[in-house]
Amino acid sequence: MQKFFNCLAIAIYLWMPSALAATPHPFISESQEAGKKYEAFVKSSEAMQLLKDGKRSEVNDRLKNLVPDKDKTALDYFIVANMLYRADISVSDAYIKKADELSPNNPFILFERAMHEHRAGNYQAALRLYETSSALFKDTQVPTILWVYITHCRLVLGDYPGAADAWRKVDFKRSHTSIEKSMYEIFSKKDPESEREQLINSLSSGSINGACELTKLDKGWEIDWWNSKANEEYLAHDIELLQHLAKNNVKINSALGLCVDAASMNDGEFRKYITAAGYWSDTYHLPDDSAAT
């Protein structure tokens, strides 16, 4: 279940030099300890069922209320901000700012505040926070990705010598994969879980729009810019849901066949299916890939 939530505290730890792997920064150790209650909830059968049923927002609300606001510490705000980084951007932004209020001059918290500004396109504010964060880390503890983000902000702001200076601190040869994935966190706001919830709610309210979009989303579940795969559990659930809705809605039933049938087929089976249905011939070709079609 952890894969459904961003946990940037763990990501930051992984970005650090391997020499520190045996002795993580105290704040990371504290975050991991404080995060156990949140992790226990998202791995619980209750949370798993809510997500399966397309109730991501209910899981988000439970996370926000797992610890009452009056009892939340900087660690609580930091952890929940991480977990909602993509799922609820406005709340995540408010929580990381609250964490900063409660634990000022914390380089990890400032780093994530900078990521929020960076993602919003506020490059000057992001750069200021990144540089403050880097100054608070000991030299051997500065996450490699921080220099990557600084490089990008300086490039956008036209400080080319400064960008080159920051880039020299990046070991691109060893870190290029993590660098590419980390840029996805800045430039992509896609959240398949939230998108799926919206589609399910729309269909459940009687709309016929979204049946094909739902099965397509499940078949091509986005992991990052370069990777997607079928979410088989969600796909099976959603096909069953659509079939149930079709029994009581003639419009959904009439729009359902191709979307549901195609979702369970590989590309070869799909081509045979639409050939038999009259959509495929020597004179009229659809794309070979079922998702594209």
Salt bridges, closest charged atoms under 4 A:
GLU33 OE1 - LYS36 NZ 3.00
GLU39 OE2 - LYS43 NZ 2.87
GLU46 OE2 - ARG62 NH1 2.57
ASP53 OD1 - HIS237 NE2 3.18
ASP61 OD1 - LYS64 NZ 3.18
ASP69 OD1 - LYS72 NZ 2.64
ASP71 OD2 - LYS70 NZ 3.30
ASP76 OD1 - LYS37 NZ 3.48
ASP88 OD2 - LYS64 NZ 3.80
ASP93 OD2 - LYS97 NZ 3.14
ASP93 OD1 - HIS116 ND1 3.66
ASP100 OD2 - ARG113 NH1 2.98
GLU101 OE1 - LYS98 NZ 3.64
GLU131 OE2 - ARG154 NH2 2.56
ASP171 OD2 - ARG174 NE 3.92
GLU185 OE1 - ARG86 NH2 2.75
ASP191 OD1 - ARG56 NH1 3.60
GLU195 OE1 - LYS190 NZ 2.83
ASP218 OD1 - ARG196 NE 3.86
ASP224 OD2 - LYS181 NZ 2.59
ASP238 OD2 - ARG196 NE 2.86
ASP238 OD1 - HIS237 ND1 2.90
